Amino acid sequence: MTGRECPHLWGCMYPYGSAAGVLCAVLERRWESKRCANSCRDEDISSTEPPRKRSSNSELCCVAVIAVGKLLIYCQLGRTVVGSHCWSLVVTINMTAAATFIVFALCLLSHHPTTATLASLSSTDDDPCHIRTDDVPCLHVPNCQSGTATYSHFKITNTPTTQPSTTPTRGTICWNEFGISVTEQATDQHVFTPWTQCNDPVFVNSSVLEIFVAPVQSPLDNPQWYFELDTAPSGTMWSGLSNNSRGNSSTCVSSNGCSQPGTLSCTGKSTFHHHLTTRAFNTTDGWGIELHIPFALFSNAYQPTSTMKPWSVWRMNFYRYSYPNGSNPDFSNYELSGWSPTHDPSFHVPARFGIVVLDEL
């Protein structure tokens, strides 16, 4: 039921030129605007939650309003039906009007949303970005026809406190009928890599941009199974399916099943199945990548529907290896940074993956 469909508690049978008619009009309008919409919201919510029983006080209160209102109607009609036998008609109408106002006010108070009610209403908020209470970032991502979402402000990941990265990283993300498209740019004066073949260990002794991704049932799910997609400045990509016991959700996310983790089949620098593609490019102040993550990479449960509604909730993180001062002889002076810092020497902390919400077109 919507507010527009809410019924009146009583019909305004009074002549609108009378004091009782004015009273009725005021009460009806106040009731509709202040209470009817609230009660209808309750009914909307109860369609997805166990039905709530209205308190007996509220029931009695509303019944009293209806009864007093009807008494006012009958007494008004008494002018023509019983004439002078409607005992002290003017006095009775005025007293009844006053009683109606009092009972109506009490009813409004008894229905006034309490803090608990407001909390209950807010708990029905289905925005995944409002569910977690920690500092994990959340990003709403539009269809590419509508634009892109932006992420930036990378933090150093392997420190116990939150510290900004030395050099900036920023990216844009959107989705289309085939998958998720990410463009990322890294400010960097020391860009290098020795790697040239797909699934070379581009995360060793190299500049690299990494993306971890998995669809989830809930923003509270920390996936055990997820894909790691790492691109070097040469355009070489390492891609694999990870299984991590630090997650709390064991749902398989791969279209090829989850019998075992490992690298994905590939040829050349970055040719993978399902049209998983990446491209590296240079910029005036560093380098960047364009990465397409195909929906076909994921199990059937996470494919878009026929109406092009994508799977909504994903856990993702964007990471980077960089050498802000250039590399030392053993390449040990790298900086690890990410969109959502892990506060750990490893990037593989599913609880710290950010939340990405693919909004419907």
C-alpha positions as CSV (number, residue, x, y, z in Angstrom):
1,M,0.0,0.0,0.0
2,T,1.2,3.5,-0.8
3,G,0.4,6.8,0.8
4,R,-1.9,7.7,-2.1
5,E,-4.0,4.6,-1.4
6,C,-4.4,5.1,2.3
7,P,-8.1,5.2,3.3
8,H,-9.7,7.9,5.3
9,L,-10.6,7.0,8.9
10,W,-14.0,8.6,8.3
11,G,-15.7,10.5,5.5
12,C,-16.3,14.2,5.8
13,M,-20.0,14.1,6.0
14,Y,-20.2,17.5,7.5
15,P,-21.3,20.6,5.6
16,Y,-18.0,22.4,5.0
17,G,-19.5,25.7,6.0
18,S,-19.9,24.4,9.6
19,A,-17.4,24.4,12.4
20,A,-17.6,20.6,12.5
21,G,-16.9,20.5,8.8
22,V,-13.8,22.5,9.2
23,L,-12.7,20.3,12.1
24,C,-13.2,17.2,10.0
25,A,-11.3,18.6,7.1
26,V,-8.4,19.6,9.3
27,L,-8.3,16.2,11.1
28,E,-8.5,14.2,7.9
29,R,-5.7,16.2,6.3
30,R,-3.5,16.0,9.3
31,W,-4.1,12.3,9.7
32,E,-3.3,11.6,6.0
33,S,-0.1,13.7,6.0
34,K,1.3,12.8,9.4
35,R,0.1,9.2,10.0
36,C,-1.2,7.5,6.9
37,A,2.1,7.7,5.1
38,N,3.9,6.3,8.2
39,S,1.4,3.4,8.5
40,C,1.8,2.7,4.8
41,R,5.6,2.7,5.1
42,D,5.1,0.1,7.9
43,E,3.0,-2.0,5.6
44,D,5.6,-1.7,2.8
45,I,8.3,-2.8,5.2
46,S,6.3,-5.7,6.6
47,S,6.1,-7.1,3.1
48,T,9.8,-8.1,3.5
49,E,9.9,-8.6,7.2
50,P,7.8,-10.5,9.8
51,P,4.6,-8.6,10.3
52,R,4.6,-6.3,13.3
53,K,1.6,-6.3,15.6
54,R,0.4,-2.8,16.4
55,S,0.4,-2.1,20.1
56,S,-3.0,-2.4,21.9
57,N,-2.7,1.2,23.1
58,S,-2.4,2.4,19.5
59,E,-5.4,0.2,18.4
60,L,-7.6,1.6,21.2
61,C,-6.5,5.1,20.5
62,C,-7.4,4.9,16.8
63,V,-10.7,3.2,17.6
64,A,-11.4,6.1,20.0
65,V,-10.7,8.6,17.3
66,I,-13.1,6.9,14.9
67,A,-15.8,6.6,17.6
68,V,-15.6,10.2,18.6
69,G,-15.6,11.3,15.0
70,K,-18.7,9.3,14.3
71,L,-20.3,10.8,17.4
72,L,-19.7,14.2,15.9
73,I,-21.2,13.1,12.6
74,Y,-24.3,11.7,14.3
75,C,-24.8,14.9,16.4
76,Q,-24.4,17.1,13.4
77,L,-27.0,15.0,11.5
78,G,-29.2,15.2,14.6
79,R,-30.2,18.8,13.6
80,T,-32.4,17.4,10.8
81,V,-33.1,14.0,12.2
82,V,-34.1,14.7,15.8
83,G,-34.1,18.5,15.8
84,S,-34.1,19.9,19.3
85,H,-33.7,16.4,20.8
86,C,-30.1,16.5,19.9
87,W,-29.3,17.7,23.5
88,S,-27.7,21.1,23.6
89,L,-26.4,20.7,20.1
90,V,-23.9,23.5,20.0
91,V,-22.4,22.6,23.3
92,T,-22.2,18.9,22.4
93,I,-20.5,19.6,19.1
94,N,-18.0,21.9,20.7
95,M,-17.3,19.4,23.5
96,T,-17.0,16.5,21.0
97,A,-14.7,18.6,18.8
98,A,-12.4,19.3,21.8
99,A,-12.5,15.6,22.7
100,T,-11.7,14.6,19.2
101,F,-8.7,17.0,19.1
102,I,-7.4,15.6,22.4
103,V,-7.8,11.9,21.4
104,F,-6.4,12.6,18.0
105,A,-3.3,14.3,19.5
106,L,-2.8,11.4,21.8
107,C,-3.1,9.0,18.9
108,L,-0.5,11.0,16.9
109,L,1.8,10.9,19.9
110,S,1.4,7.1,20.4
111,H,2.3,6.7,16.7
112,H,5.1,9.1,16.6
113,P,8.2,7.3,15.4
114,T,10.5,6.5,18.4
115,T,14.2,6.2,18.1
116,A,13.8,2.4,17.9
117,T,11.3,2.8,15.1
118,L,13.6,5.0,13.2
119,A,16.5,2.6,13.7
120,S,14.2,-0.2,12.4
121,L,13.4,1.8,9.4
122,S,17.0,2.6,8.7
123,S,18.0,-1.0,9.1
124,T,15.9,-1.8,6.0
125,D,18.3,0.4,4.0
126,D,19.4,-1.9,1.2
127,D,22.4,0.2,0.1
128,P,25.4,-2.2,0.6
129,C,27.6,0.8,1.4
130,H,25.6,1.4,4.6
131,I,26.0,-2.1,6.0
132,R,29.6,-2.3,7.2
133,T,30.7,-0.2,10.1
134,D,34.5,-0.3,9.5
135,D,36.5,2.0,7.3
136,V,36.5,-0.2,4.3
137,P,35.7,2.0,1.3
138,C,32.6,1.5,-0.8
139,L,32.0,2.7,-4.4
140,H,28.9,2.9,-6.5
141,V,29.7,2.1,-10.1
142,P,27.5,3.1,-13.0
143,N,27.0,1.6,-16.4
144,C,29.6,2.9,-18.8
145,Q,26.8,4.7,-20.8
146,S,26.1,6.8,-17.8
147,G,29.7,7.6,-16.9
148,T,32.3,6.3,-14.5
149,A,33.1,6.2,-10.8
150,T,36.5,7.4,-9.5
151,Y,38.8,6.1,-6.9
152,S,42.0,7.5,-5.6
153,H,43.8,8.4,-2.3
154,F,45.8,5.3,-2.1
155,K,47.3,4.4,1.3
156,I,50.4,2.6,2.3
157,T,49.2,-0.9,3.0
158,N,51.9,-2.5,5.1
159,T,51.7,-0.1,8.1
160,P,49.5,-0.5,11.2
161,T,48.3,3.1,10.8
162,T,46.7,4.9,7.8
163,Q,49.3,6.8,5.8
164,P,49.0,8.3,2.3
165,S,51.1,6.8,-0.5
166,T,54.2,8.8,-1.6
167,T,53.0,9.0,-5.2
168,P,49.4,9.3,-6.3
169,T,47.3,6.6,-8.0
170,R,43.8,7.2,-9.4
171,G,41.4,5.2,-11.5
172,T,37.9,5.1,-13.1
173,I,35.6,2.2,-13.2
174,C,32.3,1.3,-15.0
175,W,30.5,-1.7,-16.2
176,N,28.9,-2.8,-19.5
177,E,27.1,-5.8,-20.9
178,F,30.4,-7.7,-21.1
179,G,32.1,-6.9,-17.8
180,I,33.9,-4.3,-15.7
181,S,36.2,-1.8,-17.2
182,V,39.0,-0.2,-15.2
183,T,41.4,2.6,-16.2
184,E,44.1,3.4,-13.7
185,Q,47.0,5.9,-13.8
186,A,50.0,6.0,-11.5
187,T,52.3,8.9,-11.0
188,D,55.8,7.5,-11.1
189,Q,59.3,8.7,-12.1
190,H,60.8,5.3,-11.8
191,V,58.8,2.9,-14.1
192,F,60.5,-0.4,-15.0
193,T,59.8,-4.1,-15.5
194,P,61.8,-7.1,-16.9
195,W,58.7,-9.2,-17.7
196,T,57.4,-9.9,-21.2
197,Q,55.3,-13.1,-21.1
198,C,51.9,-13.6,-19.6
199,N,52.0,-15.1,-16.1
200,D,55.5,-14.0,-15.6
201,P,55.8,-12.9,-11.9
202,V,55.2,-9.2,-12.6
203,F,55.0,-8.6,-8.8
204,V,58.7,-9.3,-8.4
205,N,61.3,-6.6,-9.0
206,S,58.9,-4.6,-11.1
207,S,56.4,-1.7,-11.1
208,V,53.0,-3.2,-11.1
209,L,49.3,-2.4,-10.8
210,E,47.1,-5.1,-9.2
211,I,43.4,-5.7,-9.0
212,F,41.7,-8.3,-6.7
213,V,38.1,-9.0,-7.5
214,A,35.2,-11.4,-6.5
215,P,31.4,-11.1,-6.4
216,V,29.8,-11.7,-3.0
217,Q,26.4,-12.4,-1.5
218,S,26.8,-9.7,1.1
219,P,29.2,-6.8,1.8
220,L,30.0,-8.7,5.0
221,D,31.4,-11.6,3.0
222,N,35.2,-11.7,2.8
223,P,35.8,-14.1,-0.1
224,Q,38.1,-17.0,0.1
225,W,38.0,-17.4,-3.7
226,Y,38.9,-14.3,-5.8
227,F,40.8,-13.4,-8.9
228,E,44.1,-11.5,-8.9
229,L,44.9,-9.6,-12.0
230,D,48.4,-7.9,-12.2
231,T,49.7,-5.8,-15.0
232,A,53.3,-4.6,-15.6
233,P,54.3,-1.5,-17.5
234,S,55.2,-3.7,-20.5
235,G,51.5,-4.8,-20.8
236,T,52.4,-8.2,-19.4
237,M,49.7,-9.6,-17.1
238,W,49.7,-12.3,-14.4
239,S,46.3,-13.6,-13.7
240,G,45.2,-16.3,-11.2
241,L,42.4,-17.7,-9.0
242,S,43.3,-17.4,-5.3
243,N,42.1,-19.4,-2.4
244,N,42.6,-17.7,0.9
245,S,41.7,-19.2,4.3
246,R,41.6,-15.7,5.7
247,G,38.2,-15.2,4.1
248,N,34.9,-16.1,5.7
249,S,33.0,-17.0,2.5
250,S,33.9,-20.1,0.6
251,T,31.6,-19.6,-2.4
252,C,33.2,-20.5,-5.7
253,V,33.3,-17.5,-8.0
254,S,35.0,-19.0,-11.1
255,S,33.3,-20.1,-14.3
256,N,35.8,-23.0,-14.5
257,G,35.1,-24.2,-10.9
258,C,37.2,-24.0,-7.9
259,S,38.8,-27.4,-7.7
260,Q,42.2,-25.7,-7.2
261,P,43.7,-22.2,-7.3
262,G,46.3,-21.3,-9.8
263,T,47.2,-19.2,-12.9
264,L,44.8,-18.8,-15.8
265,S,45.6,-20.2,-19.2
266,C,47.2,-17.6,-21.5
267,T,49.4,-16.9,-24.5
268,G,51.6,-14.0,-25.5
269,K,51.9,-11.1,-23.2
270,S,48.3,-10.9,-22.1
271,T,45.9,-13.1,-24.1
272,F,43.5,-14.9,-21.7
273,H,40.3,-16.8,-22.1
274,H,36.9,-15.1,-21.8
275,H,38.4,-11.9,-23.3
276,L,40.2,-10.9,-20.2
277,T,42.3,-8.1,-21.6
278,T,44.8,-5.4,-20.4
279,R,46.7,-2.6,-22.0
280,A,49.5,-0.6,-20.5
281,F,50.3,3.0,-21.6
282,N,52.7,5.8,-20.7
283,T,51.7,9.2,-19.4
284,T,53.6,12.4,-19.0
285,D,54.1,11.7,-15.3
286,G,54.0,7.9,-15.1
287,W,52.1,5.1,-16.6
288,G,48.7,3.4,-16.5
289,I,46.5,0.5,-17.6
290,E,43.2,-0.3,-19.2
291,L,41.8,-3.6,-17.9
292,H,38.6,-5.3,-18.9
293,I,37.3,-7.9,-16.4
294,P,34.7,-10.1,-18.3
295,F,31.6,-11.3,-16.5
296,A,32.2,-14.6,-18.3
297,L,35.2,-15.1,-15.9
298,F,32.7,-15.7,-13.1
299,S,30.3,-18.5,-12.3
300,N,26.8,-18.6,-13.7
301,A,25.3,-17.3,-10.4
302,Y,27.0,-14.0,-10.9
303,Q,26.2,-13.4,-14.6
304,P,24.0,-10.4,-15.6
305,T,20.3,-11.1,-16.0
306,S,18.6,-10.9,-19.4
307,T,17.5,-7.3,-18.5
308,M,21.1,-6.4,-18.1
309,K,21.0,-6.1,-14.4
310,P,24.5,-6.9,-13.2
311,W,25.4,-8.8,-10.0
312,S,25.3,-5.9,-7.5
313,V,27.9,-6.5,-4.7
314,W,31.6,-7.1,-5.3
315,R,34.7,-7.1,-3.1
316,M,37.6,-5.4,-4.9
317,N,40.9,-3.8,-4.1
318,F,43.4,-1.9,-6.2
319,Y,47.1,-2.2,-5.3
320,R,50.4,-1.0,-6.5
321,Y,54.1,-1.8,-6.2
322,S,56.2,1.3,-6.8
323,Y,59.8,2.5,-6.1
324,P,59.4,6.2,-5.3
325,N,63.2,6.7,-5.0
326,G,64.2,4.2,-7.7
327,S,65.2,0.6,-6.8
328,N,68.1,-0.4,-4.7
329,P,70.3,-3.4,-5.8
330,D,68.0,-6.0,-4.2
331,F,64.7,-4.2,-5.0
332,S,63.8,-4.2,-1.3
333,N,62.8,-0.5,-1.1
334,Y,59.4,-0.9,-2.8
335,E,56.3,0.9,-1.5
336,L,53.1,-1.1,-1.2
337,S,49.9,1.0,-1.6
338,G,46.2,0.4,-2.1
339,W,42.7,1.8,-2.3
340,S,41.8,0.0,1.0
341,P,44.9,-0.5,3.1
342,T,45.4,-4.0,4.5
343,H,47.6,-2.9,7.4
344,D,49.5,-6.1,6.6
345,P,52.7,-7.0,4.7
346,S,50.4,-8.9,2.3
347,F,47.8,-7.7,-0.2
348,H,45.8,-10.9,0.5
349,V,43.6,-9.7,3.3
350,P,40.0,-10.3,2.1
351,A,38.5,-8.5,5.1
352,R,40.1,-5.3,3.9
353,F,39.0,-5.5,0.3
354,G,36.8,-2.6,-0.7
355,I,33.1,-2.8,-1.7
356,V,32.0,-2.1,-5.2
357,V,28.3,-1.8,-6.0
358,L,27.3,-2.1,-9.7
359,D,24.3,0.1,-10.1
360,E,21.5,-0.9,-12.5
361,L,21.4,0.9,-15.8
